[in-house]
Amino acid sequence: MQRQLIVTADDFGLHEAINEAVEQASRAGILTAASLMVSAPAAADAVRRARRLPSLRVGLHLVLADGWASLPHRQIPGIADAKGHIGAEMFFRGVRYFSSAPVRRQLEAEIRAQFAAFARTGLPLDHINAHKHFHLHPTILGILIRVARECGARAMRVPDEPFWFAARGGQWHAAIGNVFLRPWLLLMKHRLRAAGIFHNDRVFGIAKSGSMDEEQLLAILARLPRVLQATASGRCVRQRRCRDHACISPCR
């Protein structure tokens, strides 16, 4: 059976250094896709780069925590502050998104605004995921599935990382957390299939965010499942040879 590796860079548009890393990795042939933060400071630069990279598939990196909103504060006072920034306190936000009907309406408005902002770039929408994997939240996931179907989005990331990879280097807390999430991840996959939205089987890179180098990539390739997704984000890069592949590694 053929196996497929999808290598995705998150936080596209957050900083010009990340955008440069994405462009270098795409031109080197290792990067499959990038996920765009439509309201981030360097989003316009990211879009310009994406337009000259025809092989790069670009998706929406939905920001509902620790980032910038697309709508002004007056329309989403329960989500963003007066400067348009959404805070990073995910537990607090998760409770509010679940328990408050007015905030849920604002949440859907912001999700729709980010889809609209992506549409205005003119780039084909390849996939959807959320910053810090916040689409694991059941309220966000329900809204996102509905809006994704309306907008014709066909693929969404499921952050299902294998135990053996998450535990590499002694990161047992990440591995154990994934075990507890397993029932919800299976339900998430079921909901996506029922909605006609494609998803990956597994993800590699959550527990190694910022350190997905050649060593990590070779470990993945040695135990490659049927279809998976490797994720990474980098603020600067250096290019080296990795067996028979050109690899891009985050600068340390």
C-alpha positions as CSV (number, residue, x, y, z in Angstrom):
1,M,0.0,0.0,0.0
2,Q,1.3,3.4,-0.9
3,R,2.2,5.7,2.0
4,Q,2.0,9.5,1.9
5,L,3.8,12.1,3.9
6,I,2.4,15.6,4.2
7,V,4.9,18.1,5.6
8,T,3.1,21.2,6.8
9,A,4.5,24.5,8.3
10,D,2.2,26.3,10.7
11,D,2.2,30.0,11.7
12,F,2.7,31.1,8.1
13,G,2.3,34.9,8.3
14,L,3.3,35.3,11.9
15,H,6.7,36.7,11.1
16,E,8.7,37.4,7.9
17,A,11.4,35.0,9.2
18,I,8.9,32.2,9.3
19,N,7.7,33.1,5.9
20,E,11.3,32.9,4.6
21,A,11.6,29.5,6.2
22,V,8.4,28.3,4.4
23,E,9.7,29.6,1.1
24,Q,13.1,28.0,1.4
25,A,11.6,24.7,2.5
26,S,9.1,24.7,-0.4
27,R,11.8,25.5,-3.0
28,A,14.0,22.7,-1.5
29,G,11.2,20.2,-2.1
30,I,10.6,19.1,1.5
31,L,7.5,21.2,2.4
32,T,4.1,20.2,1.1
33,A,1.9,22.8,2.6
34,A,1.7,25.8,4.9
35,S,-1.1,27.1,7.2
36,L,-1.8,30.8,7.0
37,M,-2.7,33.1,9.9
38,V,-4.8,35.6,7.9
39,S,-4.6,38.4,10.5
40,A,-1.0,38.0,11.7
41,P,1.5,40.8,11.2
42,A,3.3,39.3,8.2
43,A,0.2,37.8,6.5
44,A,0.5,40.0,3.4
45,D,4.1,39.0,3.0
46,A,3.2,35.3,3.3
47,V,0.5,35.7,0.6
48,R,3.0,37.3,-1.8
49,R,5.4,34.5,-1.3
50,A,2.7,31.8,-1.7
51,R,1.6,33.3,-5.0
52,R,5.1,32.6,-6.4
53,L,5.2,29.1,-5.0
54,P,2.8,27.1,-7.2
55,S,3.6,23.8,-5.6
56,L,2.9,25.1,-2.1
57,R,-0.6,24.2,-0.8
58,V,-1.9,26.8,1.6
59,G,-4.6,26.3,4.2
60,L,-6.2,28.4,6.9
61,H,-4.6,28.4,10.4
62,L,-7.6,29.5,12.4
63,V,-6.7,31.7,15.3
64,L,-9.0,31.7,18.3
65,A,-6.3,32.0,21.0
66,D,-3.0,33.7,21.3
67,G,-3.2,35.8,18.1
68,W,-4.9,38.5,16.2
69,A,-8.6,38.6,15.3
70,S,-10.0,39.5,11.9
71,L,-13.1,41.3,13.3
72,P,-12.8,44.6,15.3
73,H,-13.2,44.4,19.1
74,R,-16.7,46.0,19.0
75,Q,-18.0,43.0,17.1
76,I,-16.4,40.4,19.3
77,P,-15.9,41.9,22.8
78,G,-16.1,38.5,24.4
79,I,-13.1,37.2,22.3
80,A,-10.6,40.0,21.5
81,D,-9.3,42.9,23.5
82,A,-9.5,46.6,22.4
83,K,-6.3,46.1,20.3
84,G,-7.8,43.1,18.4
85,H,-5.7,40.6,20.2
86,I,-7.0,37.2,21.4
87,G,-5.4,36.0,24.7
88,A,-3.6,32.8,25.2
89,E,-5.5,31.5,28.2
90,M,-7.1,28.5,26.4
91,F,-8.8,26.9,29.4
92,F,-10.6,30.1,30.3
93,R,-11.6,30.7,26.7
94,G,-12.7,27.1,26.2
95,V,-15.1,27.4,29.1
96,R,-16.5,30.7,27.7
97,Y,-16.8,29.3,24.2
98,F,-18.8,26.4,25.5
99,S,-21.0,28.1,28.1
100,S,-21.9,31.5,26.7
101,A,-24.4,31.7,23.8
102,P,-23.4,35.4,23.0
103,V,-19.7,34.4,22.9
104,R,-20.5,31.4,20.7
105,R,-22.2,33.8,18.2
106,Q,-19.1,36.0,18.3
107,L,-17.0,32.9,17.8
108,E,-18.8,31.9,14.7
109,A,-18.6,35.4,13.3
110,E,-14.8,35.4,13.8
111,I,-14.4,32.0,12.2
112,R,-16.4,33.2,9.2
113,A,-14.4,36.4,9.0
114,Q,-11.1,34.4,8.9
115,F,-12.5,32.2,6.1
116,A,-13.5,35.4,4.2
117,A,-10.1,36.9,4.7
118,F,-8.5,33.8,3.3
119,A,-10.9,33.9,0.3
120,R,-9.8,37.4,-0.4
121,T,-6.2,36.3,-0.9
122,G,-7.3,34.4,-4.0
123,L,-5.3,31.3,-2.9
124,P,-7.0,28.0,-3.2
125,L,-8.0,26.7,0.2
126,D,-6.2,23.4,0.7
127,H,-7.0,22.6,4.3
128,I,-8.0,23.9,7.7
129,N,-6.5,23.6,11.2
130,A,-6.4,25.8,14.3
131,H,-3.6,27.6,16.1
132,K,-2.6,25.4,19.1
133,H,-4.9,22.8,17.8
134,F,-7.9,24.6,19.4
135,H,-10.3,22.9,17.0
136,L,-10.1,20.0,19.4
137,H,-12.6,22.0,21.4
138,P,-16.1,20.5,20.7
139,T,-17.8,23.9,20.3
140,I,-15.1,25.1,17.9
141,L,-15.1,21.9,16.0
142,G,-18.9,21.9,15.5
143,I,-18.9,25.5,14.2
144,L,-15.8,24.8,12.0
145,I,-17.3,21.7,10.4
146,R,-20.5,23.6,9.5
147,V,-18.6,26.7,8.1
148,A,-16.0,24.5,6.3
149,R,-18.8,22.6,4.4
150,E,-20.4,25.9,3.4
151,C,-17.1,27.2,2.1
152,G,-16.2,24.1,0.3
153,A,-13.2,23.2,2.5
154,R,-12.4,19.5,2.1
155,A,-9.6,18.7,4.5
156,M,-8.9,19.2,8.2
157,R,-6.0,18.2,10.5
158,V,-6.6,15.8,13.3
159,P,-3.8,16.3,15.9
160,D,-3.4,12.5,16.6
161,E,0.3,12.0,17.4
162,P,1.5,8.4,18.1
163,F,2.6,7.6,21.7
164,W,6.1,6.5,20.7
165,F,6.9,9.7,18.9
166,A,5.4,12.0,21.5
167,A,7.4,10.2,24.2
168,R,10.8,10.6,22.4
169,G,13.3,12.4,24.6
170,G,11.3,11.7,27.8
171,Q,8.3,13.9,27.0
172,W,6.0,11.5,28.8
173,H,3.4,14.3,29.7
174,A,2.7,14.8,26.0
175,A,2.4,11.1,25.3
176,I,0.1,10.5,28.2
177,G,-2.0,13.5,27.3
178,N,-2.5,12.0,23.8
179,V,-3.7,8.7,25.4
180,F,-6.4,10.5,27.3
181,L,-7.5,12.4,24.2
182,R,-7.7,9.2,22.1
183,P,-11.5,8.6,22.4
184,W,-12.2,12.2,21.5
185,L,-9.8,12.0,18.5
186,L,-11.6,8.9,17.2
187,L,-14.9,10.8,17.6
188,M,-13.4,13.8,15.8
189,K,-12.4,11.6,12.8
190,H,-15.9,10.1,12.7
191,R,-17.5,13.5,12.7
192,L,-15.2,14.7,9.8
193,R,-15.9,11.6,7.8
194,A,-19.6,12.0,8.3
195,A,-19.3,15.6,7.0
196,G,-17.4,14.5,4.0
197,I,-14.2,16.2,5.1
198,F,-10.9,14.4,4.6
199,H,-8.4,14.1,7.5
200,N,-4.9,12.7,8.1
201,D,-4.4,9.4,10.0
202,R,-1.6,10.6,12.3
203,V,0.4,13.8,13.0
204,F,4.1,14.0,14.0
205,G,5.6,17.2,15.4
206,I,3.2,18.4,18.2
207,A,5.5,17.3,21.0
208,K,8.6,18.5,19.0
209,S,7.3,21.9,18.0
210,G,10.3,24.1,17.1
211,S,12.7,21.1,16.9
212,M,11.6,19.1,13.9
213,D,15.1,18.5,12.5
214,E,16.7,15.8,10.3
215,E,16.9,13.4,13.2
216,Q,13.2,13.7,14.0
217,L,12.3,13.4,10.3
218,L,14.4,10.2,9.8
219,A,12.7,8.7,12.9
220,I,9.3,9.3,11.3
221,L,10.3,7.9,7.9
222,A,11.6,4.7,9.6
223,R,8.2,4.0,11.0
224,L,5.9,5.7,8.4
225,P,2.3,4.7,8.7
226,R,-0.1,4.6,5.8
227,V,-0.9,8.4,5.6
228,L,0.4,11.0,8.1
229,Q,1.1,14.6,8.5
230,A,4.3,16.1,9.9
231,T,4.1,19.6,11.3
232,A,6.7,22.2,12.1
233,S,7.2,26.0,12.4
234,G,10.5,27.8,12.3
235,R,11.8,31.3,12.8
236,C,14.9,30.8,10.8
237,V,16.4,28.0,8.8
238,R,19.6,26.4,7.5
239,Q,19.8,24.0,4.6
240,R,21.7,20.7,4.8
241,R,21.7,17.3,3.0
242,C,19.8,14.6,4.7
243,R,20.5,11.2,3.1
244,D,19.0,11.7,-0.4
245,H,16.8,14.6,0.5
246,A,17.3,18.3,1.0
247,C,16.1,19.1,4.5
248,I,15.4,22.4,6.3
249,S,16.1,22.5,10.0
250,P,15.1,25.1,12.6
251,C,18.0,27.3,13.8
252,R,18.7,26.7,17.5
